Amino acid sequence: MLEKKTREHCKFHDVESKLPDVKKEPAADGRPSSSTDVLSILGKWNPLPHNISANDTVWLFDNTAYRNPKTGKWEAEFVAAVFDQDTGLEVSTVVADLAEKLGIGRGDAQEEIIRQRLMLFMQSILPGRKVKVTFGQKDELALGPGGRYGISSDIKPLRADFKDGDIVPSVAKVPQGANGVLHMNTAFAEPEGWAVISDVDDTIKVTQTSSPIGIIQSTFVAQATPVAGMPELYTFIQRLISNSAPWFYLSASPYNLYPFLADFRQRYYPQGTLILRDASWMNLAGLLSNLTLGTQEYKVERMTKVNSWLPKRKMILIGDSTQSDPEAYGEIYNKNKKWVKLILIRRVDDIAAVGIEEKNEPQRFEKAFKHIPKNVWHVFDNPEECYPIISEAIKRG
């Protein structure tokens, strides 16, 4: 299996064993209590949920509204996460440890960047929280309570007076002092037309997902950098398929990175729903595992969910050779042949990103896309190769 081979070849276990342990400790305010933690197992059926307090951090995630295939009415999945503003940890100790492993000197300006990004992993999760949201300046939605990882997911019916391509803002109703990602956007997508599912790491963002140190460097120190030529390609696709077409950015990163990745997406790529793994890793080794283990199963599961929302859309799937995108896209095509119209795979030649050359061998792609028509899947080295391929696919419909 390529995942296992990559981890062994690139010595992931050796690096993981030396990373600083940021396993959750009780925050200074004693939250969450043991009873709250136990009841959070019940998720939305928790009989004793808590409201948001002034000491909480709340994140709202952008989403996509679709018409329920049975009722024809608008609805959307609303996702929220809640954390304690108090980490319960001495952040500076972890910063110094991580900086040393990355070869950064004490007092270096990059230490502050590490500190800011580490906070996304070090804040204690707060399960069992309810979040009130004002949707479209009119409607109040009640989200949660959240489950064990402090995250809630609710399918909510929406008003009928919206149309394809509308972007509707929402804001969390929280007490003064609470912070976080308190605003979100909902993009409305009618059942038919085109749509895009794109991988993130090493497809549109330089991450070096086959290098453990590369992942840590790109996540905690480096400025988030787009893959050359991909912002322009996505602008071209959006112009070709319609500005109202929905986009989904599917990453194997944990949801702790949502603010970081959402800011990156907003700066370089079309509006869309960012889909992340719903596990909060309080240990940095978990970040590496997230990006390198079980990615095929995870991505097929999430694409199956998108298919349940928009089964009549014509999908363009874009990924790369560093993870299991070819295998995941091949699997979802074989499950939904009429749904997937085009698969584009970026062949990554940076050895720090791809890990082992076997990932780029033609036999891999032939196996992943076995029984799929040759004009449906393409492996590219330069984004410019994709322009005529996409144009032709759109013409075919």
N, C-alpha and C positions, 0 to 999 in steps of 0.2 A: 504494500500500500504506500502511495507516494507521501502521504502525511507522515507516516512512521519513519520512512526512509529519510525524509528531509530533517525531521527532528533529531534523528541519530547522527546524520552527516554534519549538521550544523551545531551539534552539542547543546541543544536546548536545555536538557536536564541539568547539565553542569552550570549553566548560567542561572537557571531558575533556583537552584539550591543555594546560590550565593546572594540572591536578591534580598533586600531588607524586608523583614516581616512586618507588614502593617495590618495584621489581623486585628479585627475590631476589639477595642476595649470599651468598658462602660464610659459613657460621656460624663462630664462633671455633674450634669443635672440628673443623672440616673436613668436616662431614657435610652431605649425603650425598657419598660419594666418586664419582668419575667412573664407576668400574666398577659401583657399585650403581645409579647413574642409568641406565646403558645396559641392565643386566639387568632393570630394572623394566619395560621394554617388554614382557617376557614375562608380566607379571602373576602369576597363581597358578602358572604353570609355571617361575617363577624358580628356578634350581637352587641359588642361594646366598643364601637369605633371611637376615635378621637378627632376633634376638629383641629384645624391648623392653628398653631400658636405663633407668637412673635419671635420665637427662637428657632423657627423651622426654615428650611430651604425647600422650595417647591419648583419642580420643573414641569412645564407643559410641552408636549411634543406635537409638532405640526402633523397634520393628517390629511386624508383624502376622503371626501364624501362620495357615496355611490348610491344607486337605486337598488333597494332590496329586490333580488330577482323574483320573489313571490308577490310582494305587494306593490312594487313599482315606486315606493316612497323613498325619499332621501334618508340615509342614515350614515353614521361614521363611527369608527372605533376611536375613542378618546383615551389617551394614555397619559398618566401623570406619575411622578416619582417624588417622594418626600424624604428629606434627610434632616438630621440635627445639625445646626450650625456649629455646635461644639464637637470637635473631632474626638476628644478623649485621648489624644495622643500628642506627643512632643514632635511637632512637624519638623523642626529644624534638624533633629537627629536623623530622620529618614532622608531629608534633603541632602545632608552631608554625606550619608552613606551612598546614595544614588549618584551624587556628583563625583565621588571618588571613583566609582566603577566606570563612569563615563569619561574620566580623565579631566574633570573640570576642577580648577583650583578653588580653594576656600576664598570666599568673598567675591568670586566672579559674578558678573551681572547675570549670567545664565542661571545662577542658583535661584533667583527670584522667579524666573520662568518655570523652573522645576517645582518650586513651592506652589505656584498658582495652579499648575496642572495636577499636582499630587492631591490637592484638596478635593478634586473630583472623585478620588478613590478613598480618601481618608475620613470623610464625614460619615458619621454613623447613620445607617438607614433607619427610617421610622416606619415600621409596618402598622397597619390598622388605621391609617389616616384617611379622612374624607376631605375632598377638595371641592369647593364651590367655584364655578366658572360662569362668567357672563359671556354668552355666545352672541355674536353679531349685535352687540349693544342692546339686546332685548331680552333674550331668553337665559334663564338661570339653569345650569346643569349641575347635578350632584355626581361627582366622580368618586369611586372607591366604595368601601375602604380598601387600601392596598394590602397585598399579600406579604409573604415572608421577606421578599427582597425590596419592600417599600414601594413597589410599583403596582398601579391599578390599570385595568383595561376594561372599558365599558362601551358597549354598542348603544348609541343614543339616536333616537329618531329626530329628524330635523324638519324645519318648516318647508313648505312646498314652494315658496316664492324665490327659489334660487335657480340659476341656469348653468349650463356647462361652462367651465372656466372661471366662474366666480371664485374670488379669494376672500374669505370671511374671517375677520379677526376675533379672537377671544382673549379674555384676561382673567386671571385668577383673583378671586375675592379673598384677600388675606389681611390679617391685622397688621398694623404698623410695626415694622421691625423685621417681618418675614421677608426673605429675599429669594433670588433664583431666576429661573426663566419663566416669568410670569405672563408672558404673551405668547400666543400661538396663532397659526393660520390654518384654515381648512379650505382645501381646494376641491371644488365640485367637478365631478366627472360623469358625464352621461354614459350609458352602457356601451355605445359603439364609437369606433374611431381607433386611433393609434395610441400606444402607450409605451413607456420605456422602463425597464428594470436594469439598473446599473450597479455593478459592484463598486466599492470605494477604494480599498487599499490596493495600490499598485495598478489600478485601472484608471482612476481619475486623480488619486492622491499618492505621492511618493511615500511609501511606508517601509519597504524592504521586509516584507512579511516572512521571508525565509531566513532572516538574520535576527537572532535574539537581541543582540546589542543594537542592530539597526532599528528594530521595533521600538526599543526603549528610547533611543536617540530621537526618532521622528515623533514619538508621542510626548515626551517630556521636555525636550530641549529645542529641537529645530522648528523653524517656522513652517506651518503647513503649506506644502508646495504642490501645485497641480502638475500632473504629468503633461509634458510638453505636447501641445497641439490638441489636447482633449477639451479644454473650454471652448475653443473655436469649433470643434466638431459638434459639440452638444448644442451650441448656438445654431449651427446649420441644421441639425436634426429638428430642433424646436421650430425653426422657421418653416421647415418642409412639412412637418406633420401637424402643425397648428400650435399656436401659443397656449391653447386651452388643454392640450394633451397632458395627461397626468404622468409624473415621473416618480419612480420609487428607487431610493438609494439603499441597497441591501448590503450591510456590512456584518462581518463576524465579530466586530468589536463589542465590548460590553457597553451597556447603556450609560455607564459612568462618563463616557466620552461624548455624550450627546451635545453639550454646549460647545465643545471644541470643534466637533465635526459639523454641527449646524452652522456655526460661523464660517467655516471653510466653504461649505456648500453655498451659502448665501453670497459669498464674495466671487465665486467662480462659475457656478452652474445654475441651471434653471430651478425654479421653485419645485419642491417635491417632498415626499414623505421619506424620512430617514428611518430605516428599520434596523434595530440593533438587538443584540442578544439580551434577554431580560434576566440577567444574573449580575449581582453587584459583587465584584471581586474586591475583598478587603486585603488581598495578598497579591503583590505585583506579579508573582508567577502565574496567577490566574489569567492575567492579560495575555501572556504568551500562549497559554493553553487555548484560550478563546479563539485566537487567530490561527491556530494550527491543528486543532483537533475537532473532528465531527462537523466540519464546515459544510460538507455535501448534504448531509441529512438536515442540518439546520436551514440551509438555503432552500432546499426543496420544500420543506415544511412552510416556510414563509411565502414562497412563490405560490404554493397551493392556496394559501389564504388570499393572496391578491387575486388569484383566478376565481375564487368564490365571490369576490366583490365585483369583478369586471370580466366575466367569462366570454363576452362577445368582443372585447377589445382585441386589436391586432398588436402583438407584443414584439418589441425589439429588445433582445437581451444582450448586454455588453459586460464582458469580464476580462480576465487575464489568466496567464498560465501559472502564476505563483501558487495559487491555492487549488481548490477543486471546482472552479467555475465550469470548465468543459464538461466534467462528469455531471454536475448538478444541472446544467442547462440541457445536456443530452437527456437526462432522466425526465425533466419536466416536459420536454418536447414529446417524448414517447408517451407520456401520460395525457398530453393535451395537444395533439398534432395540429388542430385547426386554430389553436390560440397563438402559438409561437410562429412568427413569420420570418424572423431573422436573428441569427446568433453571431456576434462578433467577439473574437477573443484576441486580446493584445498579447503577443508573444514578448515576454520580458527577457531581455538578454543580459541584464545586470545580474551577475552571479550572486550578489548579496541579497537580491530580491527573489530570484528564482530558486536558489539553493542547490539544486541538482539539475544537470543538463537533461536528464531523462524527462523532465517536465516539458521540454520543448521539442522532443522528438516527434516526427510525423505520426509514428505508430500510436502515440498517446491520443492524438486528436482523432485519428481514424477509428480507434476503439470507442472513444467517448461519443462520437457522432455516427456510429454504425447505424445503418438503415435510415439515416436522415439525408434528404436530398442535398446534393453538393451545392446547389445554389442557395441553400438556407443558412449554411454555416461557413464562416471565413475566419482565418487566422491572419492577423496583420502585424507588421512591424512598425509602420508609421501611420498615424491617424489619417494622413492624406489619402491613403489607399481606400479608406472607407467611404469617401464621398460618392463615387459612382456606384458602389455596391448598395449603399442606402437608397440612392435615387432610383435604382433599378427595382429594389424591393418594394418601394412605395408605389411605383408604377404597376407592379404585379398585383399589389393589393394583398 
